[in-house]
Amino acid sequence: MHKAERIRNLLKEKGVLVMPGVYDALSAKIAAGVGFEVIFITGYSLSATLLGEPDFGILTQTEMLAAAQRICSVAPTPVIVDADTGYGNAINVIRTVKELIRIGAAGMFLEDQVWPKRCGHMKGKQVIPLEEQLKKLRAAMEARESNDLYIVARTDARQALGLKDAIKRGIAFKEAGADAIFIEAPESKEEMWEIARNVPGPLVANMIERGVTPLMGPGELKEHGYQLVVWPLGPLYASAKALREVYMTLREHGTTQPLLDRLISFDDFNSIVGLDEKYALDTKYRS
């Protein structure tokens, strides 16, 4: 079964899927290890962890694909990749799709921002004309050929043009054949319910802590018409806070002893990265 088909089947079975954000092979292993059925590679997190830069159109297609390949190679679950705008016009989108299929991705987010794009909850976004984005979306779907890739069509028109135009784009994307629709950054529950009343699903809800969209659990979102719930940044924010606290403690005390009860153990960490399997291989092939 194609990985994209697994996503569709999971949606039919469960009605709602919660997808955590990951940004490297380790975070992907941990997310899959605790039981998530689908994981999501966030461009925001990749830009931060690879480059130390904000999600401001700085991350390149090559950097995204290289990181996605490492993650897909270790993740046992379907991986959806934040492919931003496809990194150019329809021709660039075709290359992006073919590369994502080659590395084993299950799906992609494709958005309609003007490049260089920026995080959906940042100010100053602009979107390309609807007809141009529809051509890019059709190019993505045709580029799949006999392969399968779960294509989420995203619009950032809510901020740039208003809710009415964002809804219009969501409807057009679904009519063009997108698997799921993502209208980014609605500013209230009322706006989210308005989207769900008018745009065919599956619909994506993007839950960013302290972003512009109110946070809700999967039960409430499912009840009001959202089936894919992505939490892209919580793991990154937790990691950044933990790193800062460890470094501050080490700088102040010269030791991590005050934090030992908050650190994963040596043995537990080795279990996550699969050390026992490597020992077994070492024993098998040792000369």
C-alpha positions as CSV (number, residue, x, y, z in Angstrom):
1,M,0.0,0.0,0.0
2,H,1.3,3.5,-0.9
3,K,2.1,5.7,2.1
4,A,-0.4,8.3,0.9
5,E,-3.1,5.6,0.8
6,R,-2.3,4.8,4.4
7,I,-3.1,8.4,5.3
8,R,-6.5,8.2,3.5
9,N,-7.3,4.9,5.2
10,L,-6.3,6.3,8.6
11,L,-8.6,9.3,8.1
12,K,-11.5,7.0,7.2
13,E,-10.8,4.8,10.2
14,K,-10.2,7.4,12.8
15,G,-11.9,10.5,11.5
16,V,-9.1,12.8,12.7
17,L,-5.3,12.6,12.6
18,V,-3.0,14.5,14.9
19,M,0.4,15.1,13.2
20,P,3.4,16.3,15.3
21,G,6.1,18.5,13.8
22,V,9.5,16.9,13.3
23,Y,12.7,18.5,12.0
24,D,15.4,15.8,12.0
25,A,15.9,12.0,12.2
26,L,16.0,11.9,16.0
27,S,12.7,13.8,16.4
28,A,11.1,11.7,13.8
29,K,12.2,8.5,15.5
30,I,10.9,9.7,18.8
31,A,7.5,10.8,17.4
32,A,7.0,7.5,15.6
33,G,8.2,5.7,18.7
34,V,5.4,7.1,20.9
35,G,2.8,6.1,18.4
36,F,2.0,8.8,15.9
37,E,0.7,7.3,12.7
38,V,1.7,10.3,10.5
39,I,4.4,12.9,11.0
40,F,5.0,16.3,9.5
41,I,8.3,18.0,8.6
42,T,8.0,21.7,9.2
43,G,9.8,24.3,7.2
44,Y,9.8,26.6,10.2
45,S,11.7,24.1,12.3
46,L,14.1,23.1,9.5
47,S,15.0,26.8,8.9
48,A,15.6,27.2,12.7
49,T,17.6,24.0,13.3
50,L,19.5,23.8,10.0
51,L,20.3,27.5,9.6
52,G,19.4,29.2,12.9
53,E,17.2,31.5,10.8
54,P,13.5,32.3,10.9
55,D,10.9,30.9,8.5
56,F,11.3,33.8,6.1
57,G,11.9,32.2,2.7
58,I,15.6,31.5,3.5
59,L,15.5,27.6,3.4
60,T,16.1,26.3,0.0
61,Q,14.6,23.3,-1.9
62,T,17.9,21.5,-1.7
63,E,18.2,21.9,2.0
64,M,14.6,20.8,2.6
65,L,15.0,17.7,0.4
66,A,18.2,16.6,2.1
67,A,16.6,16.9,5.5
68,A,13.4,15.1,4.3
69,Q,15.5,12.3,2.9
70,R,17.2,11.7,6.2
71,I,13.9,11.7,8.0
72,C,12.1,9.5,5.6
73,S,14.9,7.0,5.7
74,V,14.3,6.3,9.4
75,A,10.6,7.0,9.9
76,P,8.4,3.9,9.8
77,T,5.3,6.1,9.5
78,P,4.1,8.2,6.5
79,V,5.9,11.6,6.4
80,I,4.2,14.7,5.0
81,V,6.7,17.4,4.0
82,D,6.2,21.2,4.1
83,A,7.3,22.0,0.6
84,D,6.5,25.8,0.9
85,T,5.6,27.2,-2.5
86,G,7.3,24.3,-4.4
87,Y,10.3,26.6,-4.7
88,G,9.3,28.5,-7.8
89,N,6.9,28.1,-10.7
90,A,5.0,25.0,-12.0
91,I,8.2,23.6,-13.4
92,N,9.9,23.8,-10.0
93,V,6.9,22.2,-8.4
94,I,7.2,19.3,-10.8
95,R,10.8,18.7,-9.7
96,T,9.9,19.1,-6.0
97,V,7.1,16.4,-6.4
98,K,9.4,14.0,-8.2
99,E,12.1,14.4,-5.6
100,L,9.7,13.9,-2.7
101,I,8.4,10.7,-4.3
102,R,12.0,9.5,-4.9
103,I,13.0,10.0,-1.2
104,G,9.9,8.2,0.1
105,A,7.7,11.1,1.3
106,A,4.0,10.3,1.7
107,G,2.7,13.8,1.1
108,M,3.4,17.5,0.8
109,F,2.0,20.9,1.7
110,L,1.9,23.3,-1.3
111,E,1.1,27.0,-0.6
112,D,0.2,30.1,-2.6
113,Q,2.5,32.7,-1.1
114,V,4.7,35.0,-3.1
115,W,8.3,33.8,-2.8
116,P,10.2,34.4,-0.6
117,K,7.5,33.2,1.7
118,R,7.3,33.5,5.5
119,C,5.6,31.6,8.4
120,G,1.9,31.6,8.1
121,H,1.5,33.4,11.4
122,M,3.9,36.2,10.6
123,K,2.7,39.5,9.2
124,G,3.3,40.8,5.7
125,K,2.4,37.8,3.6
126,Q,1.4,38.1,-0.1
127,V,-0.2,35.5,-2.3
128,I,0.1,34.8,-6.1
129,P,-3.0,35.0,-8.3
130,L,-5.4,32.1,-7.9
131,E,-5.1,30.9,-11.5
132,E,-1.3,30.8,-11.2
133,Q,-1.6,28.7,-8.1
134,L,-4.1,26.4,-9.7
135,K,-1.6,25.7,-12.5
136,K,1.1,24.8,-9.9
137,L,-1.4,22.5,-8.1
138,R,-2.3,20.8,-11.4
139,A,1.4,20.4,-12.2
140,A,2.0,18.8,-8.8
141,M,-0.9,16.3,-9.3
142,E,0.3,15.4,-12.8
143,A,3.9,15.0,-11.7
144,R,2.8,12.1,-9.4
145,E,2.1,10.0,-12.5
146,S,1.6,6.4,-11.3
147,N,3.0,7.2,-7.9
148,D,1.0,8.4,-5.0
149,L,1.6,11.5,-3.0
150,Y,-0.9,13.1,-0.6
151,I,-1.1,16.8,-1.7
152,V,-2.4,19.3,0.8
153,A,-3.2,22.6,-0.9
154,R,-2.6,25.6,1.4
155,T,-3.7,29.2,1.0
156,D,-2.4,32.2,3.0
157,A,-5.0,34.5,1.5
158,R,-6.8,35.0,4.9
159,Q,-4.3,37.6,5.9
160,A,-3.4,38.9,2.5
161,L,-6.9,39.2,0.9
162,G,-9.5,38.3,3.6
163,L,-11.5,35.3,4.7
164,K,-13.9,35.4,1.7
165,D,-11.1,35.1,-0.8
166,A,-9.3,32.4,1.3
167,I,-12.5,30.3,1.2
168,K,-12.8,30.9,-2.5
169,R,-9.3,29.6,-3.0
170,G,-9.9,26.6,-0.7
171,I,-13.0,25.6,-2.8
172,A,-11.0,26.0,-6.0
173,F,-8.2,23.9,-4.8
174,K,-10.5,21.1,-3.9
175,E,-12.3,21.3,-7.2
176,A,-8.9,21.0,-8.9
177,G,-8.3,17.7,-7.1
178,A,-6.2,18.4,-4.0
179,D,-6.4,15.7,-1.4
180,A,-6.9,18.1,1.5
181,I,-7.3,21.8,2.0
182,F,-5.4,24.1,4.5
183,I,-6.5,27.6,5.0
184,E,-3.8,29.1,7.1
185,A,-4.2,31.4,10.1
186,P,-7.9,32.0,10.7
187,E,-8.1,34.3,13.7
188,S,-11.1,32.9,15.6
189,K,-13.1,29.8,16.1
190,E,-15.9,31.5,14.2
191,E,-13.7,31.9,11.2
192,M,-12.7,28.3,11.4
193,W,-16.3,27.1,11.5
194,E,-17.1,29.4,8.6
195,I,-14.3,27.7,6.6
196,A,-15.5,24.3,7.5
197,R,-19.1,25.1,6.4
198,N,-18.0,26.2,3.0
199,V,-14.8,24.3,2.0
200,P,-14.9,20.6,1.3
201,G,-12.6,18.4,3.4
202,P,-10.4,16.9,4.5
203,L,-9.4,20.2,6.2
204,V,-6.2,21.0,8.0
205,A,-6.1,22.8,11.3
206,N,-2.7,24.3,12.2
207,M,-2.2,24.6,15.9
208,I,0.7,27.0,16.8
209,E,1.2,27.8,20.4
210,R,0.5,31.5,20.9
211,G,-0.1,32.0,17.2
212,V,-3.1,33.8,15.7
213,T,-5.4,30.7,15.6
214,P,-7.0,29.5,18.8
215,L,-5.7,26.2,20.1
216,M,-8.2,23.3,20.2
217,G,-8.1,19.6,20.8
218,P,-8.8,17.0,18.1
219,G,-12.3,16.3,19.5
220,E,-13.5,19.9,19.1
221,L,-11.9,20.2,15.7
222,K,-13.3,17.0,14.4
223,E,-16.8,18.0,15.6
224,H,-16.5,21.2,13.6
225,G,-15.2,19.6,10.4
226,Y,-11.4,19.4,10.7
227,Q,-9.7,16.0,10.1
228,L,-6.0,16.8,9.9
229,V,-4.5,18.5,13.0
230,V,-0.9,19.5,12.8
231,W,1.1,20.7,15.8
232,P,4.2,21.8,14.0
233,L,6.2,23.8,16.6
234,G,5.5,22.5,20.1
235,P,8.4,20.0,19.9
236,L,10.8,22.6,18.6
237,Y,9.8,25.1,21.3
238,A,10.2,22.5,24.0
239,S,13.6,21.5,22.7
240,A,14.8,25.1,22.5
241,K,13.7,25.8,26.0
242,A,15.4,22.7,27.3
243,L,18.6,23.5,25.5
244,R,18.7,27.0,26.9
245,E,18.1,25.8,30.4
246,V,20.8,23.1,30.1
247,Y,23.3,25.5,28.7
248,M,22.5,28.2,31.3
249,T,22.9,25.6,34.1
250,L,26.1,24.3,32.7
251,R,27.5,27.9,32.3
252,E,26.5,28.8,35.8
253,H,27.5,25.7,37.7
254,G,30.0,24.0,35.4
255,T,27.9,20.8,35.7
256,T,24.6,19.3,34.7
257,Q,24.1,17.6,38.0
258,P,21.2,19.9,39.1
259,L,19.3,18.7,36.0
260,L,19.9,15.0,36.0
261,D,16.3,14.1,36.9
262,R,15.2,16.0,33.8
263,L,17.6,14.4,31.3
264,I,16.9,11.2,29.4
265,S,19.3,8.5,30.6
266,F,22.3,7.2,28.6
267,D,20.7,3.8,28.1
268,D,17.2,5.2,27.2
269,F,18.7,7.4,24.6
270,N,20.8,4.6,23.1
271,S,17.6,2.6,22.9
272,I,15.9,5.4,20.8
273,V,18.7,5.5,18.3
274,G,18.9,1.7,18.1
275,L,22.3,0.9,19.6
276,D,21.3,-2.7,20.4
277,E,20.6,-3.4,16.8
278,K,24.1,-2.1,15.9
279,Y,25.7,-4.3,18.5
280,A,23.8,-7.3,17.0
281,L,25.1,-6.4,13.5
282,D,28.6,-5.9,14.9
283,T,28.6,-9.3,16.5
284,K,27.2,-10.9,13.3
285,Y,29.7,-9.5,10.9
286,R,32.8,-9.1,13.2
287,S,35.8,-10.8,11.7
